[in-house]
């Protein structure tokens, strides 16, 4: 998203910290303990976890734990060096081939995280004479990739494709290469890009279409490959993570062989960092096979998410137009957002309050993340807790 922290806006660091605290924008880590895929212990209190991106509840899957243990035994605990130096174990190549088949691209390239994948891909493919067109609510990693590339960019209002066409008509001729970069499922609103319309626009204006599937992989598509698969639309570049629906660590870019070769040779966020631990790579490889087999479970999970969103809408909650497992409940300013999040925790519900500067001022929300492992009783407990906290 285009909101976020900038360089310290006041004269001293202490003034900056004081200003954050005064606006209820100061961030600290919350120590937690994972009890299982859907329950968490926070400050000694056991809670139902509605803050997790473990969408398919696979983080404790026996096959994935077995894959991790086997890789640890055979390869040790760490990546030990950059992939270009000595960290490119055989299972890396196997994972990239598996991702390419799963996503139906020619090639794939694994990065240390989804953040570094966006950072590396955009900075490798764009320069001063190029231009990137972004949805206003695109993830910070896309923005930071643009900044690193020192390339021009234009943002269009969220999912306003008529406005995107207007911007392209006015500016496209001034750029050599152009990329339209969007998320398929937006991480804070839970709504979905119209990839068919974006493909049409990209073709008319000779743009590459880059789609970040971080929050869609595993949940959308007949095989769980994401919104690209479900829409039947082709993208030129896909970015994704191995740490959400796929419950491991890392990220990837999938594209043509030519684009992958360019990124491999130019992406600083790949070259100058240590490779992932072999256990993380092995888990991601095994998880794809599990995800592809979950056709019925995926359909039931999405039906449950839709039903809960519809129930909240019928009860008068504002949800930012969600179409996915991410269900953000409007709370307003930072004070109320923190108050509601705290009250929910006292009710045994762990759901994080998202506030400015992560989202625009006045658009705070409780970001509810439904996971496949949540039971009907868990969902009912969440609904009842929201009802009791509604008057805050």
C-alpha distance (Angstrom), angle and dihedral (degrees) to the residues before:
residue distance angle dihedral
X1 . . .
X2 3.80 . .
X3 3.80 92.4 .
X4 3.78 120.9 86.6
X5 3.79 146.6 105.5
X6 3.78 118.5 -47.0
X7 3.80 128.8 -166.4
X8 3.80 109.6 -56.3
X9 3.85 103.9 -65.4
X10 3.82 96.3 -157.3
X11 3.78 134.0 59.2
X12 3.81 99.5 -98.5
X13 3.79 137.0 28.0
X14 3.80 90.1 -121.6
X15 3.82 90.4 55.3
X16 3.80 89.0 49.5
X17 3.80 92.9 51.9
X18 3.80 90.9 46.0
X19 3.81 90.9 52.2
X20 3.81 91.1 51.5
X21 3.78 91.6 51.1
X22 3.80 92.0 46.8
X23 3.82 90.4 55.2
X24 3.82 95.1 41.9
X25 3.82 88.3 -115.3
X26 3.81 97.2 117.5
X27 3.80 112.4 120.1
X28 3.78 129.8 -150.0
X29 3.77 133.4 167.9
X30 3.80 119.3 -101.2
X31 3.83 113.1 -140.8
X32 3.80 109.6 -132.1
X33 3.79 140.4 171.2
X34 3.80 121.0 -146.4
X35 3.80 110.5 -133.0
X36 3.81 94.7 179.3
X37 3.80 138.2 -39.0
X38 3.82 94.8 -58.8
X39 3.82 106.5 22.2
X40 3.76 129.7 72.2
X41 3.80 137.6 179.5
X42 3.82 114.8 -133.9
X43 3.82 120.6 -179.4
X44 3.79 89.2 -19.1
X45 3.83 93.5 -51.5
X46 3.79 119.5 116.2
X47 3.81 111.0 -134.6
X48 3.77 139.7 176.5
X49 3.79 104.2 -108.8
X50 3.82 113.6 -126.8
X51 3.82 94.1 156.1
X52 3.80 99.1 73.4
X53 3.81 128.6 109.8
X54 3.82 88.4 -155.4
X55 3.80 85.0 112.8
X56 3.80 98.7 170.0
X57 3.81 94.2 39.3
X58 3.80 92.0 -123.3
X59 3.81 100.1 133.4
X60 3.82 91.0 100.6
X61 3.81 96.6 37.0
X62 3.83 109.2 140.8
X63 3.82 94.4 -134.4
X64 3.79 91.5 52.9
X65 3.79 93.4 47.4
X66 3.81 88.5 49.4
X67 3.82 90.5 50.9
X68 3.80 90.6 50.9
X69 3.81 93.2 48.9
X70 3.79 92.6 48.2
X71 3.81 91.9 50.6
X72 3.80 91.1 47.6
X73 3.79 91.2 52.0
X74 3.82 94.0 47.3
X75 3.81 101.6 35.8
X76 3.79 108.6 20.5
X77 3.78 129.9 -125.4
X78 3.81 106.5 -60.5
X79 3.79 144.7 46.3
X80 3.85 86.7 -125.9
X81 3.83 96.9 -159.6
X82 3.77 145.7 4.5
X83 3.79 115.2 -58.9
X84 3.81 87.3 -116.2
X85 3.79 92.0 56.3
X86 3.80 108.1 39.9
X87 3.77 109.8 -48.9
X88 3.79 100.1 93.6
X89 3.79 99.9 105.8
X90 3.81 120.1 -176.8
X91 3.80 92.5 -102.9
X92 3.83 89.0 63.4
X93 3.81 90.1 62.2
X94 3.80 90.3 45.2
X95 3.81 91.4 51.8
X96 3.80 93.3 49.3
X97 3.79 91.4 50.7
X98 3.82 88.8 48.6
X99 3.81 93.5 50.2
X100 3.82 91.4 48.3
X101 3.83 91.0 53.5
X102 3.80 92.9 43.5
X103 3.80 92.9 49.4
X104 3.83 94.6 36.3
X105 3.79 96.7 -124.9
X106 3.79 128.1 130.5
X107 3.79 94.9 -115.1
X108 3.78 142.8 2.0
X109 3.78 133.6 -157.4
X110 3.82 123.9 -157.4
X111 3.82 121.4 -139.3
X112 3.81 132.1 -172.3
X113 3.83 90.8 -102.1
X114 3.79 142.9 -8.5
X115 3.80 88.1 -103.2
X116 3.80 92.6 57.0
X117 3.82 90.4 44.5
X118 3.82 91.9 59.5
X119 3.78 90.5 40.6
X120 3.81 92.4 51.0
X121 3.79 98.6 40.5
X122 3.80 97.4 50.1
X123 3.79 95.5 40.7
X124 3.82 90.6 48.0
X125 3.80 96.5 48.0
X126 3.81 101.2 39.3
X127 3.78 136.2 60.9
X128 3.78 141.7 169.1
X129 3.82 93.9 -68.4
X130 3.80 94.4 49.6
X131 3.79 132.7 77.5
X132 3.81 137.3 -145.3
X133 3.81 122.7 -154.4
X134 3.77 113.5 -154.1
X135 3.77 139.0 -175.4
X136 3.81 109.0 -114.9
X137 3.82 90.0 -119.0
X138 3.81 96.9 50.3
X139 3.79 116.5 137.0
X140 3.81 121.3 -87.5
X141 3.82 91.0 -113.3
X142 3.81 90.0 64.8
X143 3.80 90.7 49.8
X144 3.79 91.7 47.8
X145 3.81 91.3 49.4
X146 3.79 88.8 55.3
X147 3.80 90.7 48.7
X148 3.80 91.8 50.5
X149 3.81 91.1 48.6
X150 3.81 91.9 50.3
X151 3.77 86.8 -138.8
X152 3.79 128.9 148.3
X153 3.78 118.3 -101.7
X154 3.78 140.8 -176.8
X155 3.80 125.0 -160.3
X156 3.78 123.6 -150.8
X157 3.83 126.4 -158.1
X158 3.78 112.8 -85.6
X159 3.84 110.2 -70.0
X160 3.83 90.4 -18.2
X161 3.78 98.9 139.1
X162 3.80 95.1 169.3
X163 3.79 86.9 61.5
X164 3.81 90.5 47.8
X165 3.81 89.4 55.3
X166 3.80 90.3 51.2
X167 3.80 92.2 50.5
X168 3.81 92.3 47.6
X169 3.80 92.6 48.3
X170 3.79 89.2 55.1
X171 3.82 100.8 40.3
X172 3.81 112.3 21.4
X173 3.81 95.5 88.8
X174 3.80 89.7 60.4
X175 3.81 93.5 61.4
X176 3.79 131.8 72.0
X177 3.80 100.6 -155.0
X178 3.80 120.6 17.3
X179 3.80 130.2 -165.5
X180 3.80 128.0 -169.2
X181 3.81 105.4 -152.5
X182 3.81 122.2 -168.2
X183 3.77 141.9 152.1
X184 3.79 115.3 -115.8
X185 3.82 92.5 -147.8
X186 3.79 112.0 23.0
X187 3.77 111.3 -129.5
X188 3.81 99.3 -139.3
X189 3.82 103.0 30.7
X190 3.81 99.7 35.2
X191 3.80 92.9 -140.2
X192 3.81 126.8 128.1
X193 3.80 136.1 -119.4
X194 3.79 118.9 -119.8
X195 3.79 96.0 -119.1
X196 3.82 94.1 179.6
X197 3.80 91.1 59.0
X198 3.80 91.8 43.2
X199 3.80 90.3 51.8
X200 3.80 90.3 52.5
X201 3.80 91.4 49.6
X202 3.80 92.5 46.5
X203 3.80 90.8 52.2
X204 3.82 94.1 48.4
X205 3.80 93.2 49.8
X206 3.82 98.7 35.5
X207 3.81 96.0 -115.2
X208 3.75 132.4 149.6
X209 3.82 112.0 -120.3
X210 3.81 114.4 -136.2
X211 3.81 116.6 -171.3
X212 3.80 124.6 -170.8
X213 3.83 107.2 -148.7
X214 3.81 96.1 179.9
X215 3.80 95.3 126.6
X216 3.80 97.0 32.8
X217 3.80 104.8 54.3
X218 3.79 111.0 106.3
X219 3.80 94.0 11.9
X220 3.82 104.7 60.7
X221 3.79 130.8 48.3
X222 3.79 132.7 42.8
X223 3.82 91.1 -84.5
X224 3.80 95.3 28.5
X225 3.81 93.1 -102.0
X226 3.80 92.8 132.6
X227 3.80 143.6 -109.8
X228 3.80 92.0 -42.8
X229 3.79 88.9 61.7
X230 3.81 93.6 42.2
X231 3.81 93.9 49.2
X232 3.80 94.3 45.9
X233 3.80 88.7 -133.8
X234 3.79 123.7 133.7
X235 3.78 121.6 -129.0
X236 3.79 125.5 -165.1
X237 3.79 95.1 -140.2
X238 3.78 131.4 19.6
X239 3.78 124.2 -165.4
X240 3.77 122.3 -168.8
X241 3.77 147.7 153.3
X242 3.77 134.1 -113.8
X243 3.79 92.0 -151.9
X244 3.82 107.9 72.5
X245 3.82 121.3 41.7
X246 3.78 83.3 6.0
X247 3.84 98.2 54.1
X248 3.79 102.0 -147.0
X249 3.81 133.1 77.4
X250 3.78 134.2 -81.3
X251 3.78 139.7 47.4
X252 3.78 139.2 -117.6
X253 3.76 146.8 -154.1
X254 3.81 119.8 -142.8
X255 3.81 120.4 -166.0
X256 3.80 144.2 114.4
X257 3.79 118.9 -38.9
X258 3.81 90.0 -108.4
X259 3.81 94.1 54.3
X260 3.80 92.0 45.3
X261 3.82 90.2 51.4
X262 3.81 90.8 52.3
X263 3.80 93.4 48.1
X264 3.80 93.0 46.0
X265 3.79 90.0 54.6
X266 3.80 98.7 42.3
X267 3.82 110.2 29.1
X268 3.80 107.9 108.0
X269 3.82 90.9 -170.8
X270 3.81 87.5 63.8
X271 3.80 100.2 38.0
X272 3.77 99.5 48.7
X273 3.78 103.8 44.5
X274 3.78 135.6 75.2
X275 3.80 118.9 -96.9
X276 3.78 120.7 -104.2
X277 3.81 117.7 -91.1
X278 3.83 109.8 -90.3
X279 3.81 90.0 -120.5
X280 3.82 91.0 61.5
X281 3.80 91.0 49.8
X282 3.80 92.1 48.9
X283 3.82 92.8 49.5
X284 3.81 92.0 50.9
X285 3.82 90.9 50.4
X286 3.81 93.1 50.5
X287 3.82 93.0 43.0
X288 3.81 93.2 61.3
X289 3.81 91.0 60.9
X290 3.81 90.5 49.0
X291 3.81 91.9 48.6
X292 3.80 93.6 50.4
X293 3.81 89.9 55.3
X294 3.83 94.5 53.4
X295 3.81 99.5 84.6
X296 3.82 97.6 132.2
X297 3.80 94.3 37.4
X298 3.81 90.6 51.4
X299 3.81 92.7 51.6
X300 3.81 92.3 48.8
X301 3.80 91.5 47.2
X302 3.79 93.7 52.4
X303 3.80 91.5 46.8
X304 3.81 89.4 54.5
X305 3.81 91.4 50.1
X306 3.81 91.8 50.3
X307 3.81 92.3 47.7
X308 3.80 92.7 51.3
X309 3.81 93.2 47.3
X310 3.82 90.0 49.4
X311 3.80 90.6 49.4
X312 3.79 91.7 52.7
X313 3.80 92.0 46.4
X314 3.80 91.1 50.4
X315 3.81 88.7 52.0
X316 3.80 90.3 55.2
X317 3.80 101.9 -102.3
X318 3.81 118.1 145.1
X319 3.80 111.2 -126.3
X320 3.83 107.6 176.8
X321 3.82 92.0 -117.0
X322 3.80 97.5 -67.3
X323 3.82 118.4 -169.9
X324 3.77 98.4 173.4
X325 3.79 147.3 45.5
X326 3.81 88.8 -68.4
X327 3.82 106.4 88.6
X328 3.83 113.4 -179.6
X329 3.81 115.0 -166.1
X330 3.81 113.3 -154.7
X331 3.81 115.8 -117.5
X332 3.82 103.9 160.5
X333 3.79 121.9 -145.2
X334 3.78 127.7 29.3
X335 3.81 94.5 -102.1
X336 3.79 94.6 56.2
X337 3.79 93.0 40.7
X338 3.80 91.7 56.6
X339 3.80 91.6 43.2
X340 3.81 92.9 53.5
X341 3.81 93.0 45.0
X342 3.81 90.2 50.9
X343 3.79 92.7 47.5
X344 3.80 91.3 49.8
X345 3.79 90.3 52.2
X346 3.80 89.4 53.0
X347 3.82 85.9 54.2
X348 3.81 90.6 54.4
X349 3.83 95.4 -100.8
X350 3.81 119.4 123.6
X351 3.81 107.3 -158.2
X352 3.79 119.1 143.5
X353 3.79 123.7 -125.4
X354 3.81 110.3 -129.4
X355 3.79 112.2 -153.0
X356 3.77 144.1 165.5
X357 3.03 128.2 -32.2
X358 3.83 90.7 33.0
X359 3.82 87.5 52.1
X360 3.83 129.0 20.9
X361 3.80 119.2 -78.5
X362 3.79 112.7 -80.0
X363 3.81 92.8 16.7
X364 3.78 99.0 95.1
X365 3.78 116.9 148.9
X366 3.76 145.9 175.7
X367 3.79 102.1 -113.7
X368 3.79 104.8 -145.0
X369 3.77 114.0 -164.3
X370 3.79 113.1 -165.3
X371 3.80 114.0 -153.0
X372 3.79 126.3 -161.6
X373 3.79 91.4 -117.1
X374 3.80 94.8 60.4
X375 3.80 110.6 112.4
X376 3.79 127.3 -140.3
X377 3.80 86.6 -103.9
X378 3.82 91.1 54.1
X379 3.81 91.3 51.6
X380 3.80 91.5 47.5
X381 3.81 90.7 50.0
X382 3.81 89.1 52.4
X383 3.80 92.9 49.6
X384 3.80 92.9 48.5
X385 3.80 91.9 47.7
X386 3.81 91.6 50.6
X387 3.81 89.0 50.6
X388 3.81 92.0 52.4
X389 3.83 92.2 47.2
X390 3.79 95.4 44.6
X391 3.82 96.7 97.3
X392 3.82 95.4 56.6
